[in-house]
Amino acid sequence: MQKITALTLVVACAVTAQAQADAHQDRTDWPESFTVATASQGGTYFAYGSGWANLVAEELGLSGGGEVTGGPMQNMALVHTGDAQFGMTTMGPAAESLQGTNPIAPGLPMTNACAIFPMYQTPFSVTALASSGITSIADIPAGARIGFGPAGSTSDTYFPRMMEELGVEFDRRNGGWSDLGGQLQDGLLDVIAFAAGVPVPAVSQLEVQTDVNIIEFTEAEQAAIMEAFPVSAFDIAADTYTTLEAPARSVSMWNFAIANCDLPDSFVNAVVDVVMFDNERMVNIHRAARSTLPENWDKNGVLMWHPGAAQWFKDNAGADIPDDMINGM
């Protein structure tokens, strides 16, 4: 009986492996290599994007990896033109890019970038050194030097507007997250305004080296921002950072992975299958991937879906994606 059971298990595994191989067998027109456009080093996009790029490359036997970029706005441009096969963006920058108001190419509607899978929500959070005495938005002094991330990033696009909405007067600074974290620690910045999946690597690193304050919005500030911008309420969990003793009130914007719309359906379908098949593998890459789940397909109300990705979510998540939201349908 034990031999029969073992033989049955071996056959079942072989059948499963063959089925997976068959699903990926037709590689007509697949690229030999691919690039995932991410953002600056020290931010969540780079860690998350490089991680899923490496996972896909390994599982599909291709050459691929993450590329440092300026973030969501630039990623929309790179994927639209095909200079990067894949990328990551946030719903706000995606909407602006479709409307032709992306500052990288004003007047060009970037309609050749398609959604392929949900990533996570990007909370907007503020960090200052504990020694600064800044514990709230109201404490930020007029003329404060605030680092908003790379130029053209989601953070740089929306956080300055949010600060203005809340009446904060500031001196705007840009740079990669790691660089800005170093400048904050060295006293060259007063505040860093992050829009990135949590935990933000640069903040986690700061916590190890010095005492910081992670500043939450008041209820009134949160309500004002939600009324003025395409964001929703979000709490940064207390276990995200060692500094936090309770959830921190914030706002967030959804992120989606994108692909050039001209990529073969079978290729994109296989890529989505690798990423969505086992969430634990993605969480091991970055904790923000806890939201990289099939049921979150409906968080995209902006971008057209790539047909290969849409088919995966229809087959595996019961997604009811209308034809008018699928590219080429």
C-alpha positions, 0 to 999 in steps of 0.5 A: 500500500505504501509503494502504491501511495508513493507511486501515486504521489510521484505520478501526480507530481509529474502530471502537475509539473508537465501541466505547468510546463505545457502552460509555458511551452508556447514561447513564440515571440517571447523576449530573451530577456526583460527589464522591470522599471523600479525606482531609486535604491533604498525605496520599496519599489526597488526592493520589491521590483528587483525581487519579482524580476529575479523570481520570474527570471528564475522560474521562466528560465529567462534573463531579467532584472530590476532597473533603477529609475525615477519611479512611477512617472518615468516607469509609465514612459519607459513601459509605454515606449517599450524601453522596459518590458515591465514596470510599476506605477501608482494609480495617480501617476498612471491616470496623469500619464494616460491623460497626457500630463506626465511631466516626462513627455507632456502632451503624450497619452501613454496608453501602451502601458497595461496593468498586469497585477496588483502590488500594494498600497503606498502610504504617505508618511512623514519622518523626522529625527526625534532630536528635531522636536517635530512630532506633528505636521503642525510642528513643521516650521516654515521653510523646513527642508523637506525631502520628497524623493526622486523627481517625478516619483509618486511622492514628489508628485503628490506630497508637496501638494498635500503639504501645501493643502495642510498649510505647510511652507517648505523648501523642496528637496529631491533625491533617492531615498537612501540619500535623503535618509543620510541627509536627514541623519546629517542634519541637511534635511528637517523632514522626509515625506515618504510615499512608498510601501512599508516598511520603507528600507531607508526608514528601517535603516534610520531606526537602527542608527538614530531615534526618529519620529514617524508622524501621523496625520490628524483626523482632520488632516487625513480628511482634508487630503482625502477630499483633495486627492485620489487617496484613501484612508490607511493605517500604518501597522504598529509592527511596521517599525520599531519606533511605532507603539500604535498604528499611525494614521495615513492615506494611501494610493494603490500600486500596480505592475504594468507591462508594455501592451504589445508583449505576447499574451502567453508571456504576460500570463506566465509572468503573472502566474509566477508572481501570483502563484505563491504569495509567501514567496513574494512576502519573503521579497518584501512585506508590502507584498502581503497585499499582492493577492488575486482578489485585489485585481479590482483595485485598478480602475484606471489602466487597461488590462493586458489580455494575458493578465486579464485571462489569468485573473478570470481563470484563477480569481473569478475576475469580472473584467469588462471587455472595455477594460482589456486592451485590444478587446 
